[in-house]
Amino acid sequence: MSRGTSSWIIATGQAWKLYVTVAGLTGSLGLLTAAFFSLTSGGRLFMAFAACGLFLGAATFVWFTAALRCPHCSAKLVWTMVASRPHSSWVIDLAALEHCPVCKARLDRARTAPH
């Protein structure tokens, strides 16, 4: 990573986890939308779409919480941010991290960290 990289998550090579999470949550939203549109045609598939959408959303969040970790101290970054930030800003704060909120490892040390 170049020194111009401003996001700690990108610098540690974990940006793909953000993309997988966005895809999972988008799929969940799509299934929930399909559930509500199924109501216009009798609602026979409402429970199936709604259950799958809720399961996919919950599974994606649990996976993201467990997968995004600091390479230095193995802290679960998502859980740390959810527990320490307001509900309205933890995602924004997570995306803008410049260092680990637990061990304070900086961007310049992130490249040499063991994986």
N, C-alpha and C positions, 0 to 999 in steps of 0.2 A: 504494500500500500504506500502511496505517496504521503509525504508529510502534509500535503494540502487536504487530506481526508479529514473531515470535521466530525464524523460520527464514529464513536468508539465501536459500535456494533459492526459497521462496515470494515473498519480497520482490523478487527479480530476475525474477519472472514465468516461472520454469522448472518449476513444479510439474507442469505437464501432462506433462513428460518422465518424471517419476516414475510418473504414472498409466499412461502408455503402456508403461513398463517392467514395471510390476506386471501389466498385462494380458498382455503377451508371455510373461512367466515363468509366469503362471497357465495360459495356453494350452499352454505347453511341459509343465507338470506334468500337465495334462489328457491330452495325447497320450501321455505316458509311462505314465500310469495306464491308458489304453485299451490300450496295448501289453501290459501285464501281464494285464489282463482278457481279452485276446484269446487268451492261452495256455489258458484254460479251454475255448475252442471250437476247439481244434486248433492254434492259433498261426500260422495262415496269414498274418495281417496284422501279426504281431509286429514284423517288421523294418521294415515301412513306417511303423507308428506310432512305433516307437522312433527311427528315423532322422529323421522329421519333428519329433519332440519335441526331440531333441538339436540339430538344426539351428535350430529356432525359439529355443531357449534360448541357444545360442551367438550367433546373430545379434542377439537382443535385447540381450545383454550388450555386444557389440561396439558396437552403435548407441548404447547408453546411455553407454558409455565415451567415445565421440566427441562425443555431442550435449550433454552437460551441461558447460558451460564458464563460466568467470568472464567477465562482460561487460567487465571492466576490463583484464585481462591475457590473456584467452583460454586460461587454464590448463585442462587437462582434469581436472575435479574428481574424477571417479570414479577415474581412474588414480592421481591424487595420493593419494587416501585409501587405495586398495588397497595402494599401495607403502609408505605411511608408518604404517599402523595395523595392529594385530593382526587376523587373519582373523575373529576372533569379534566385533569391534566396529566395523569400518569402515563398515558400513551405518548403524548407529546414529549414529556420529559424523558421517556425511554428512548425515543427516536433521536433525541438531541444529546444523548450521553457523550461526554468527553472523557470520562473515566468511570471505573467501577464504583458504584455507590458504597460498597462494603470495604474493599481493600484499597481503593483510590488509585489503582493501576492506571497510568496515563497512556495515551495513544502511542507515544514513542517507544514504550516498553511492550506494547501489545504485540508487536511483530516478533519479538524474541521469546515470547511465552511458549512453554511446552503445551502441546495439545493432548 
